[in-house]
Amino acid sequence: MEHEAEFYEAAEGGRVVCRLCPHGCRLAEGERGKCRSRVCRGGRLVAENYGRVCALQIDPVEKKPLLHFHPGGSCLSLAAAGCNLSCLNCQNWDISQASTADVPYRQLGAADVARLAETNGCRMVAYTYTEPLTWLEYTRDCAVACRERGLKNILVTAGYVNACPLAGLLPYIDAANVDLKSFSDDIYRSVSGVRLAPVLHTLKSMLDAGVWIEITNLLIPGVNDDMDMIARMCRWLVDNGFADCPLHFSRFFPQYKMQGPMSVLAVTPMGVKDAGASFVPTPLPLLVEARRVAISQGMRHVYLGNVSLPGAEDTLCPRCGSVLIRRTGYDVDLGNFSGVCPKCGSKIAGVW
């Protein structure tokens, strides 16, 4: 049974205009939006991926990554095909850059998701892997069903959405990891096909709604690794109330369309990319320097992801430097930590 989408307007000639995200796709009969999941049929906009779950598994919450939200806990993770970004480096491109018809799926109602979480001992449900905002109606309905059963809802998102749809979802979201890809509109357009400003608006809206927020920045050598830009990003975060939000600098590995020559990318902070250069994994010293810059700008909890550096994901007291939570991969040693530094008494931001 087809599920009519919300957040659209009828237009002339049986066309529709989607208002879910800033793309504002104008679609004729049979056409799909840039997300590949919303299609015009019979003068209506159909959310084709509603309830069509193409990925379903149990993850540690640290995988999202969320390090200050019920550490050591497990979440039921689910995804649908489609995404409204077109990232050249997408690690889940086989499902994010596909339509529902292109990938196997199972049909699950919102109540089914909540029951599956409970049956598998998960107190959290994560909408993740692709872009949960492209099936916002389903994400919201699942979040409502999970909230009614006392489960926590986690959104892992790039944050490219209009204000009105987001406002209807946030009351049911407990935590989010937002992928802040760079602090340059040019880089956003070149790498992901979207703009920066709506993502910043999403961050502010989540903060205002009381959602626990953690932020991921994938550091790509030669693309978004300019330290002045990283400093500007961190200053903006601090100035806008995000100093206590964990910031994760994640290591890049070449994949999807970001393999081989960098000529696929037109714009970097330095201008047009040298066609002879090639994509390489992020050097570890670059990640360490990014963390130093972020801390110098006032970010209190800065982590390094996709690396095997000792202490890269340990939680430290920002006041006295005591190690509060030790992590090795997804193994978490909480010790006796309960949200307060036992040495200096500082309260540590998070949901413990």
Helices and strands as residue ranges (DSSP letters): E 8-10, G 12-14, E 16-18, E 26-27, E 38-41, E 44-47, E 52-53, E 55-60, G 61-63, E 74-79, H 93-96, G 100-102, E 106-107, H 110-119, E 124-127, G 132-135, H 136-148, E 152-157, H 163-169, G 170-172, E 175-179, H 185-187, I 188-192, H 197-208, E 212-219, H 227-239, E 247-251, G 262-264, E 267-268, E 271-272, H 284-296, E 302-305, E 315-316, E 323-328, E 331-333
